[in-house]
Amino acid sequence: MRVPISWLREYVDLPRDAHEIADRLAMLGFPVEEIAERPTISGVVVGKIVTIEKHPNADRLQVCMVDAGGETPLQIATAATNVAVDQVIPVATIGARLPHLTIEPRKMRGVESQGMMCSAEELALPAEWFEDGIMQLDATTPLGINVVDLFGLDDAVLDVEVTSNRVDAMSVIGLARELAASYGAPLRLPSFENPGTAEEPAGAAPRVTIESPDCTRFVAQRFDGVRVGDAPVWMRIRLALAGQRPISNLVDISNYVMLETAQPLHFYDASRIQDAHLIARDAREGETLVTLDEVERTLTPLALVIADAAGALGLAGLMGGAASEVRAGTTAIVLEAANFEGVRVRRMSMQIGLRSEASSRHEKTLAPALTEIGAARAAQLLVQLGARAYRPRAFGADLVPAPAIELPVRDVERLLGLKLDATRISQHLERLGCTVTPGEHTLAVTPPAWRRDLVIAADLIEEVARVEGYDTIAAIEPSVPSHDIPSAQYDLETKLAATLASLGYHEILTYSLQGQSVLDKVARAGITPSHDRVEVRNPLSEDQRYLRWALAPGMLEYAARIDAPVRFFEIGHVFARERSVGEISMLTFGFAVEPNDEPAWRDTHFLRLKGDCEALLRAVCGITVEATRDTRAGLHPGKTAVMMHDGREVANFGKIDPRVAHSFGVRLPVYVCNIFLEHIPEYRTPRYHPPSKFPSTARDLALVINLDVTAEQVSSVTRRAIGALCLGVRAFDEYRGPQVGEERKSLAIRATIGRYDATITDEEADAAIGRAIDALREELGATIRT
Amino acid sequence: MSELATKLDDLYARFERAITTADDERALDAARVAFLGRSGEVTAVRRGIGQLPPAERPDAGKVINAAVERMEAALAGAVARIENRAFDTELAQSIDVTFPAIAAPTGSIHPVRRVLQDAVAYFERHGFATVLGMEIEPDYYTFDALNIPATHPAREGFDSFFISDSLLLRPHTSPMQIRTMQAHKPPIAVVAPGKCYRRDAVDARHLFQFHQIEGLLVAEGIHFGHLKGMLTGLCRELFGADQRVRFRPSFFPFTEPSAEVDTTCPKCKGGTAACNMCGGSGWIELGGAGMVHPNVLHEVGYDTGIYTGWAFGFGIERLALTRYDIDDIRRFVDCDPDFLRQLA
């Protein structure tokens, strides 16, 4: 909300500095988004044109004598065409400073000119909102007084943000009250007395029938003798400074009162309301209404309308209708100051796709008591314009004062950690408009009629803290009591991330929401998802329609974008829909890498990936989980392994299926490992096994075996055959080629043999290896290469 | 006597020549054997003592021993000379230490997680636990239980992605307040970091997915001053010891009193109108905080006559942008390798 500081000063004395006021507002809970400074203008006074003569030497110029309150009138030459004798106008005198010039005495075509009459633009007001040429002031304005002071033209304008609970403060009075309370300064409010007391002529008294519970209150008031024209200059300038375009005296009054009090108003041409009878009701399906912006709108019952017997006249709290609008010839009007349910106005506004200054207030649900205040202020201003006011007539719910709130005095300290006595607490609350009745240990606090947000003691404590100042509360480190809430899941993620970073992987973040294009890439590679995707109902764009079901697709897009060797990991949630929506925690790590020049049966990158996976799991669960061959959608069918523990899949890993990589546009081979966080076994503390004090011996064997025999099978048979003497078996080389034949491969293993009670003898070792060779031959069909 | 001395002097002179000219350990050892060995020249001289008159024999022994000591000392010096020559060769090497390092094959933790971990570490040091939650939440946990009924205008402020009528991607981490309080009895002291989603168009300051850290402390005797204390400590932990923190009144349905928390801009220190980090205001907005609303405590069955508490929710990307002086929030999801390496 744009608030001219000059307007605030009408109600409360404030410091000169706009930044100080802005800071104070921020510390009251009303942050200032922008301080619009006004240009420096000086030396402009009120003058009156006494005579006008033609310029002797120039057809386009006129020479005016202007009474600017001084001893002698000023002679001013002007090119403006809207000047006339007796006009009261702003005059920039010699030495005056305007935004783009300084006034000096000069000759215009030989005629002395002692100043300049000003247009709105020269006073830094929007030219298009005021008359062309010289600005016209009210005839009664005293001559010679300073125009800048008169209209507050040098005071900055604040753009104030008001939280949704404080719609009462979407008003100049509301903010002035806050500042007055905070500065401890008196608040000068206008009278809220309604000058209308007379009874209307027969049949002219407005009546309102409320058919919808969403219209809580409706004050209607009739005025006669209205003459539509321009609003007074001071009002137009104030509205302009507040960013509101002046339109006509009636429209301007309704806007002015709304900005001043927060209560939106609407004026109907009385002659256009059938039988002076208004009805607040749901719109009928298909009912049409042309609103003030000349748009014909087809309504549904979601819309709340103000209607007469003939049909809808306006959208309640949102925008009036064109048919009942006040116009040039209007002489009698009916004022509406109504209260509506915020939700209803908001939903109507959203459905119609229309918002207004009025609806931005109504949608937050104003206090019903503001209807009276708004009507009274409008009536005062209309009477000032010469209108005749009849008495206001209120319909709907009666105004009942809010019940008093019990505020235990000790709760202020209990919640704030700030000790304040009951007197000071009462003072703060009273400054905000509360009525406080002190009790023994509690205060009975009745909130002001315009506040709907004060309901419980905590609400009042916040008010006390705001006025006292949040910065007066001392910052203290609490001593946190002990509790038994575990951090296990977070600790696991932290450890996984730290381990992967130490293994040379960079953590990345990719989007959890993906578009159809990602699904298409997967489908193009021939993969059918095993579960349904989880779909977002209201994505902002098509690239955000689906929740990711795995981390790898985002990483493939990343790898395609980077298009260079890179090592990466991400920890995040993935989503799938079975019977219901499922969400699990995942970790995927991997790398894009230059391909190795290797035979088809060897893949060092795979083995490195496996090594990192083993190291990672060992770091977080203290054990090595065995990998077995398997297949997984998206991974190369011959280069995939899984790690199971307690029947649950802890990890799967392998090379990305080249068709998938191609589909994602990844040039380099990519290897990934997917880990299911919920399946990672709990950390088991490793136990130390001291090595034998006696030397052991190592024996290497070169075996020739069938292609389908695995290193793990060979190791396990060897281990079993050697028995208790076996300290370890490890395959360390594989070879395939013409020397071993098409269907066979060579595998080199090293067995470490030893005893814990004595040095092993060559005979024992030879016998053990002999057992192993026999077992390998018998069980796996192995032959020994020599 | 003088005959013996002359002999020993000659012996010593020859020994010294031999070990001085010796070029390696082997030549040195040969000299040692020739002079000091079991059948070396010194032994031969010693045998000659028996032919001296008995009265001269003790002195002769002393003179010979002294000469041997001298020779052994000279030998030790020669050994050291030969050994040191090997070190000298190595010590004569010299390199350009400013030549670029061979990079260690290290990875990195994402800057968002790093800031999150630092914030968590601060709270854990003060006795808080860290809990994680789900990203899809029912509207009950997201709104209703947090004192935001269906008709509340604040609901639209959380422009959320919906999965169904009642399921949504959480727009804040506050559901973890309810989940934690339902799962545990007071006292409660937790932080809950995690990913959140809002329907924001992506630009230099906004992503539709971001991270928050939620904090919740509920116990007897907890007040607003404790909130200020902990959050001031957090800002100093993250941005430096001279950091100031400002609490401004604000409105959140689930806290009362409520506050917006700002900290002094670590870049301009609250000074310059041209600062691109704070926009010249001198303050960085961190997020919302406040005393837990009594309705929220009632919802989880806590006795508001006994327990009070505070909660806060900060955006982690905002903290990371500020901490690392990052110009564009999209860099967090672009994850350019150079970006990650610079901040590693």
Chai-1 contact restraints between the chains, C-beta under 6 A:
chainA,res_idxA,chainB,res_idxB,connection_type,confidence,min_distance_angstrom,max_distance_angstrom,comment,restraint_id
A,A26,B,R248,contact,1.0,0.0,6.0,A-B,restraint_1
A,M27,B,R248,contact,1.0,0.0,6.0,A-B,restraint_2
A,G29,B,P249,contact,1.0,0.0,6.0,A-B,restraint_3
A,G29,B,S250,contact,1.0,0.0,6.0,A-B,restraint_4
A,T163,B,F251,contact,1.0,0.0,6.0,A-B,restraint_5
A,S164,B,P153,contact,1.0,0.0,6.0,A-B,restraint_6
A,N165,B,F251,contact,1.0,0.0,6.0,A-B,restraint_7
A,V343,B,T151,contact,1.0,0.0,6.0,A-B,restraint_8
A,K364,B,P153,contact,1.0,0.0,6.0,A-B,restraint_9
A,L415,B,H223,contact,1.0,0.0,6.0,A-B,restraint_10
A,L415,B,M291,contact,1.0,0.0,6.0,A-B,restraint_11
A,L416,B,H223,contact,1.0,0.0,6.0,A-B,restraint_12
A,L416,B,F224,contact,1.0,0.0,6.0,A-B,restraint_13
A,G417,B,H223,contact,1.0,0.0,6.0,A-B,restraint_14
A,G417,B,F224,contact,1.0,0.0,6.0,A-B,restraint_15
A,G417,B,G225,contact,1.0,0.0,6.0,A-B,restraint_16
A,A458,B,E256,contact,1.0,0.0,6.0,A-B,restraint_17
A,A458,B,P294,contact,1.0,0.0,6.0,A-B,restraint_18
A,E462,B,E256,contact,1.0,0.0,6.0,A-B,restraint_19
A,E462,B,P257,contact,1.0,0.0,6.0,A-B,restraint_20
A,A465,B,P257,contact,1.0,0.0,6.0,A-B,restraint_21
A,R466,B,P249,contact,1.0,0.0,6.0,A-B,restraint_22
A,Y470,B,F247,contact,1.0,0.0,6.0,A-B,restraint_23
A,I473,B,F224,contact,1.0,0.0,6.0,A-B,restraint_24
A,I473,B,G225,contact,1.0,0.0,6.0,A-B,restraint_25
A,A474,B,G225,contact,1.0,0.0,6.0,A-B,restraint_26
A,A475,B,K228,contact,1.0,0.0,6.0,A-B,restraint_27
A,A475,B,G229,contact,1.0,0.0,6.0,A-B,restraint_28
A,A475,B,T232,contact,1.0,0.0,6.0,A-B,restraint_29
A,I476,B,G225,contact,1.0,0.0,6.0,A-B,restraint_30
A,I476,B,H226,contact,1.0,0.0,6.0,A-B,restraint_31
A,I476,B,G229,contact,1.0,0.0,6.0,A-B,restraint_32
A,E477,B,G229,contact,1.0,0.0,6.0,A-B,restraint_33
A,P478,B,H226,contact,1.0,0.0,6.0,A-B,restraint_34
A,V480,B,H126,contact,1.0,0.0,6.0,A-B,restraint_35
A,V480,B,G127,contact,1.0,0.0,6.0,A-B,restraint_36
A,V480,B,A189,contact,1.0,0.0,6.0,A-B,restraint_37
A,P481,B,P187,contact,1.0,0.0,6.0,A-B,restraint_38
A,P481,B,A219,contact,1.0,0.0,6.0,A-B,restraint_39
A,H483,B,P187,contact,1.0,0.0,6.0,A-B,restraint_40
A,H483,B,A189,contact,1.0,0.0,6.0,A-B,restraint_41
A,I485,B,A129,contact,1.0,0.0,6.0,A-B,restraint_42
A,I485,B,H184,contact,1.0,0.0,6.0,A-B,restraint_43
A,I485,B,V190,contact,1.0,0.0,6.0,A-B,restraint_44
A,S487,B,A129,contact,1.0,0.0,6.0,A-B,restraint_45
A,S487,B,T130,contact,1.0,0.0,6.0,A-B,restraint_46
A,Q489,B,L132,contact,1.0,0.0,6.0,A-B,restraint_47
A,Y490,B,T130,contact,1.0,0.0,6.0,A-B,restraint_48
A,Y490,B,L132,contact,1.0,0.0,6.0,A-B,restraint_49
A,A497,B,I109,contact,1.0,0.0,6.0,A-B,restraint_50
A,A501,B,G107,contact,1.0,0.0,6.0,A-B,restraint_51
A,A501,B,S108,contact,1.0,0.0,6.0,A-B,restraint_52
A,A501,B,I109,contact,1.0,0.0,6.0,A-B,restraint_53
A,G504,B,P105,contact,1.0,0.0,6.0,A-B,restraint_54
A,G504,B,G107,contact,1.0,0.0,6.0,A-B,restraint_55
A,Y505,B,G107,contact,1.0,0.0,6.0,A-B,restraint_56
A,H506,B,G107,contact,1.0,0.0,6.0,A-B,restraint_57
A,H506,B,S108,contact,1.0,0.0,6.0,A-B,restraint_58
A,H506,B,L340,contact,1.0,0.0,6.0,A-B,restraint_59
A,E507,B,I109,contact,1.0,0.0,6.0,A-B,restraint_60
A,E507,B,H110,contact,1.0,0.0,6.0,A-B,restraint_61
A,I508,B,C335,contact,1.0,0.0,6.0,A-B,restraint_62
A,L509,B,H110,contact,1.0,0.0,6.0,A-B,restraint_63
A,L509,B,F332,contact,1.0,0.0,6.0,A-B,restraint_64
A,L509,B,V333,contact,1.0,0.0,6.0,A-B,restraint_65
A,S512,B,Q209,contact,1.0,0.0,6.0,A-B,restraint_66
A,V536,B,F161,contact,1.0,0.0,6.0,A-B,restraint_67
A,R537,B,F162,contact,1.0,0.0,6.0,A-B,restraint_68
A,N538,B,F162,contact,1.0,0.0,6.0,A-B,restraint_69
A,L540,B,R199,contact,1.0,0.0,6.0,A-B,restraint_70
A,V566,B,P337,contact,1.0,0.0,6.0,A-B,restraint_71
A,H573,B,E135,contact,1.0,0.0,6.0,A-B,restraint_72
A,V581,B,I136,contact,1.0,0.0,6.0,A-B,restraint_73
A,E583,B,M134,contact,1.0,0.0,6.0,A-B,restraint_74
A,E583,B,I136,contact,1.0,0.0,6.0,A-B,restraint_75
